[in-house]
Amino acid sequence: MQIDKVKEPLIAVRRSQYPEGESPEFLLVGRSNVGKSSFINTLIERKNFARTSSKPGKTQTLNFYFINDAFYLVDVPGYGYASVSKDRQKKFGLMIEEYLKERVNLKQVFLLIDYRHKPTEDDCLMYEFLKFYNLDITIVATKYDKIGKNARSKQDKLIKETLKLDACDEFITFSTITKKGRHEVLDIIEKKIK
């Protein structure tokens, strides 16, 4: 898939602000600092289109990126960041849950996890939460290039076993440096928008 057109994101915090129409949507979830903005920039081949930040917890809204006038990438607040107040974390949770429960446009969820580490309790809870809603899920393990070749099969096994990954859910290793995984993600999107 060639990415020719990307629009500035439409920002939403409630259902009435979601984009109108029937364009398919692909949700990106993951803990703060997992690299969602870098993931978006790699997919759309634009530098700094989605703002990256060294400070976790920057995204505080649902951000709908309209791609090729055909589909949306939907970025949501990262979870598991301690300095965000409990009250705000709860609001984020309700905002995401409303989207998951109500949105018929949602075709696929990409759950981003950090390949360098064992999935956190929050990662496991998010995976279970998404499974509860019977959503199509792809695990995207970011920062793949940070792990040496000899340790990768052990790391794959650790991640899949910790998440208790369903056989039907895809697992993609991803690197913003080498672009590994980019085509696999775009292939999934392309199949769902046909």
Sequence and secondary structure as in RCSB ss.txt:
>XXXX:A:sequence
MQIDKVKEPLIAVRRSQYPEGESPEFLLVGRSNVGKSSFINTLIERKNFARTSSKPGKTQTLNFYFINDAFYLVD
VPGYGYASVSKDRQKKFGLMIEEYLKERVNLKQVFLLIDYRHKPTEDDCLMYEFLKFYNLDITIVATKYDKIGKN
ARSKQDKLIKETLKLDACDEFITFSTITKKGRHEVLDIIEKKIK
>XXXX:A:secstr
     B   EEESSGGGS  S   EEEEEEBTTS HHHHHHHHHT TTSS   SSTT   SEEEEEETTTEEEEE
   B  TTS HHHHHHHHHHHHHHHHH TTEEEEEEEEETTS   HHHHHHHHHHHHTT  EEEEEE GGGS GG
GHHHHHHHHHHHHT  TTSEEEE  TTT TTHHHHHHHHHHHH 
